Amino acid sequence: MPSRPFKLATFNVNSIRIRLELVTSWLSQHQPDVLCLQEIKVQDSEFPLDAFKAIGYNVEFRGQKTYAGVAIASKEPAVDVSSGLDDGGEPDHTRLIRAVVAGVPIVNTYIPQGQALDSPYYPYKLEWLARLRKWFERHYAPDQPLLWAGDFNVAPEPIDVHDPKGLAKHVAFHPDVRAALQHVKDWGFVDVFRQLHPGEVHYTFWDYRLKDSVDRNIGWRVDHIWATVPLASRCVKCWIDVDVRRGARPSDHTFVVAEFAL
């Protein structure tokens, strides 16, 4: 039986209202089966759903004013949609949404950034990652197909940041947070970008505050698409669309895309 292509992308949009035209234009051009969005920064009643419907996409979303918010846009309607962690703690509905699209289970997360090592948000980030590992254990099995995408707010390896020594105490690269993310990965995930691009330096985020950060390649790889082995083994392509970051009114992040032969 011939395989079918399946394309998934992830993008921290940093406000869907500000970058709606950018997103809909990118979708129309690249036609992924699924786009996971983070930091939509809009409450549910104000999400621009009609703009997605006009180009043939369904969207499931969980948002709020000002910050956070996650969405899954898909050509086929998503099923089995839910949001948030379900262990009795703060559910953080606007940081995790999951669904099944065309038979493929997908989890989209916007992991807390952490702010600073002496901020209460940093231990919350570490706790959140520990809770996420247990959440995967409850809901999925590593020998079954699963895609996990989003802004993880962690650069996993020294190759994933422009200055690993200078950034060693940053909340997105500190050894403790990298270990916390690795613990989730050890459940059964493969970083499909790194699988296909071993040893290559590529980034997905460039700080607005640094002049010419894209051209100077001063960035971070914090946006990821990870898969369990049954899907990672079928990943045929994974790439980062840097050109979008150079365009008009960009997010500080850009699109990461993975293609699978299912």
C-alpha positions in Angstrom: 0.0 0.0 0.0 1.6 3.4 -1.0 2.5 5.8 1.8 0.8 9.1 2.1 2.5 12.4 2.9 1.8 14.2 6.2 3.2 17.7 6.9 3.2 19.3 10.3 4.5 22.8 11.2 4.9 24.7 14.4 5.2 28.5 14.9 5.3 30.8 17.9 3.2 33.6 16.3 3.6 36.2 19.0 0.0 37.5 18.5 -2.3 36.0 15.9 -4.1 39.3 15.4 -0.9 41.1 14.5 0.4 38.3 12.2 -2.8 36.9 10.8 -1.9 37.8 7.2 1.6 36.3 7.6 0.1 33.0 8.9 -2.7 32.7 6.4 -0.3 33.5 3.5 2.2 30.9 4.7 -0.5 28.3 5.1 -1.8 29.0 1.6 1.7 28.7 0.1 3.0 25.6 2.0 -0.3 23.7 2.7 0.7 21.7 5.8 -1.8 19.2 7.1 -1.4 20.7 10.5 0.0 24.0 12.0 0.6 24.2 15.7 0.6 27.8 17.0 1.8 29.2 20.3 1.4 32.6 21.9 -1.8 33.5 20.0 -2.4 36.1 22.7 -6.1 36.4 22.1 -9.1 35.2 24.1 -11.3 32.6 22.4 -14.1 34.9 21.5 -11.8 37.1 19.5 -9.9 34.4 17.6 -10.0 35.1 13.8 -11.5 31.8 12.9 -13.1 33.0 9.7 -9.8 33.9 8.1 -8.6 30.3 8.5 -11.9 28.8 7.3 -11.6 31.0 4.2 -8.4 29.2 3.2 -9.6 25.7 4.1 -8.4 25.2 7.6 -10.2 24.2 10.8 -8.8 25.5 14.1 -9.0 24.4 17.7 -7.7 26.9 20.2 -7.4 27.8 23.8 -6.5 31.5 24.4 -6.5 34.4 26.8 -5.8 38.1 26.7 -2.2 39.4 26.5 -0.1 36.3 26.6 0.2 32.5 26.0 -2.5 30.7 24.0 -2.2 27.6 21.8 -4.0 26.5 18.6 -4.0 23.6 16.1 -5.0 24.5 12.6 -5.7 21.5 10.3 -7.1 20.7 6.9 -9.1 17.7 8.3 -11.2 18.5 11.3 -9.4 17.6 14.6 -11.0 15.0 16.9 -10.4 14.0 20.5 -9.5 17.6 21.4 -8.6 18.6 24.9 -6.4 21.1 26.7 -4.3 21.5 29.8 -2.6 19.2 32.3 -5.0 17.0 34.3 -3.1 16.1 37.5 -5.0 18.3 39.9 -2.5 21.2 39.7 -2.9 24.3 37.6 -4.1 23.0 34.3 -2.6 25.8 32.1 -5.2 25.2 29.4 -3.5 27.9 27.2 -0.2 26.1 27.2 -1.2 22.7 26.1 -3.7 21.4 23.5 -3.9 18.0 22.0 -5.9 16.4 19.2 -6.0 13.7 16.6 -5.8 14.8 12.9 -6.0 12.3 10.1 -5.4 9.5 12.6 -2.2 11.2 13.9 -2.1 12.1 17.6 -0.6 15.6 18.1 0.4 17.5 21.2 1.1 21.3 21.0 2.8 23.0 23.9 4.0 26.4 24.9 6.2 25.6 27.8 6.7 28.4 30.5 9.7 30.6 29.8 10.8 30.9 33.4 11.9 34.6 33.4 15.0 34.3 35.6 16.7 31.8 37.9 15.6 33.7 41.0 12.1 34.1 39.8 9.3 31.8 41.1 8.4 31.2 37.4 11.7 29.2 37.0 10.9 26.4 39.5 7.4 26.4 38.1 8.9 25.7 34.6 10.9 22.8 36.0 7.8 21.5 37.8 5.8 21.9 34.6 8.2 19.8 32.6 8.1 17.1 35.3 4.3 17.1 35.2 4.4 16.9 31.4 6.5 13.7 31.6 3.9 12.1 33.8 1.1 13.4 31.6 2.6 11.6 28.6 3.0 8.5 30.7 -0.7 8.6 31.5 -2.1 9.3 28.1 0.2 7.8 25.5 2.7 4.9 24.9 6.2 5.4 23.3 5.7 2.5 20.9 2.7 4.2 19.4 2.6 7.1 16.9 2.7 10.6 18.5 3.9 14.0 17.4 4.8 16.7 20.0 5.5 20.2 18.7 5.7 23.7 20.0 7.8 26.3 21.7 9.6 24.3 24.3 11.5 27.4 25.6 14.5 25.1 26.0 17.6 24.8 23.7 18.5 21.1 24.3 22.2 21.1 23.3 25.1 23.5 23.1 24.8 23.5 19.4 21.3 25.0 19.8 22.4 28.4 21.1 24.8 31.0 19.7 26.8 31.3 23.0 26.6 28.2 25.2 29.2 29.4 27.7 27.6 32.9 28.1 24.1 31.5 28.3 24.8 28.7 30.7 22.7 30.4 33.5 19.8 31.4 31.2 16.4 29.9 32.1 16.2 28.4 28.6 19.6 26.8 28.6 20.5 26.1 32.3 21.7 22.6 32.9 18.7 21.9 35.2 16.1 22.9 32.6 17.9 21.0 29.9 17.9 17.9 32.1 14.2 18.4 32.8 13.5 18.5 29.1 15.7 15.5 28.5 13.7 13.6 31.1 10.6 14.2 29.0 12.4 13.1 25.9 13.6 9.9 27.5 10.0 8.8 27.8 10.3 8.0 24.1 10.8 11.0 21.8 13.1 11.7 18.9 14.0 15.2 17.9 13.3 14.8 14.2 15.2 18.0 13.1 18.3 16.8 14.9 17.8 13.3 13.5 18.0 14.7 9.9 20.5 17.5 10.6 23.1 16.1 13.0 25.9 18.6 13.9 24.3 21.5 11.9 23.8 24.9 13.5 20.3 26.2 12.9 18.0 28.4 15.0 14.3 29.1 15.3 14.3 32.3 17.5 16.2 35.5 17.2 15.8 38.3 19.8 14.2 41.5 18.4 16.5 43.5 20.7 19.7 42.4 19.0 20.5 44.3 15.9 20.6 42.1 12.7 20.4 39.0 14.9 19.2 36.8 12.0 22.0 37.9 9.6 24.5 37.6 12.4 23.1 34.2 13.3 22.6 35.1 17.0 19.8 32.8 17.8 18.4 29.8 19.7 16.7 26.6 18.6 13.8 26.4 21.1 10.9 25.5 18.7 10.7 21.8 18.1 8.9 18.9 16.5 9.6 15.6 18.3 8.0 12.2 17.5 7.9 8.7 19.0 9.9 6.2 17.0 7.0 4.9 14.9 6.7 8.3 13.4 10.3 9.5 13.7 11.3 6.6 11.5 9.0 7.9 8.8 10.2 11.5 8.9 11.6 12.3 5.5 12.3 16.1 5.8 12.5 18.7 8.5 13.4 22.3 7.9 13.3 25.9 9.4 11.8 28.7 7.3 14.3 31.5 8.2 13.0 33.7 5.4 9.8 34.5 7.3 11.8 35.9 10.1 13.4 38.3 7.6 10.1 39.5 6.3 7.7 42.2 7.2 6.4 42.4 10.8 7.8 39.0 11.8 7.5 37.1 15.0 10.8 36.7 16.9 10.4 33.0 16.1 9.8 31.2 12.7 8.2 28.1 11.3 9.6 24.6 11.8 8.2 22.0 9.3 8.4 18.2 9.3 7.2 15.9 6.6 6.4 12.2 7.2 5.6 9.3 4.9 2.8 7.5 6.6 
